[in-house]
Structures are given as C-alpha cells and as structure tokens.
C-alpha cells in the first residue's frame, strides 16, 4: 500500500523545497524532474504539483534535493 500524505503542509513543504531549488539553481530542474519521472514511471511531458501524490514520492524528492544541495 502506498503511503499517503500525513498533512497538506508536508506536501507543501516538498513543493516549496523544489521551488526554492529551481529558483536558486534553475540548471538543476530538468535533472531532478527526469529522475523523479523515471523513478515513478511518469511519461507525461509536463510535471505538475499534482503529480506528487504520495509521501513516498515526497521523500524521494526531499532526498534528491538534499543530494543536489550537498554538491553545491
């Protein structure tokens, strides 16, 4: 069973982290989105906040963002 978000605030925190990363380092956007899409089999061209549906996906994104931040 896929874990759902414990709160809307938790989901928004992940979205805010992504937004901050993309504003600060726009060159990292495509790599992060591609990694996310590949991990979850998303084939749509565009990715939106609505595509971040589960807590597992949020955790994946948080870890990926932290990895990027640690290399900058």
Beta strands, then each sheet from edge to edge (+ up, - down):
end
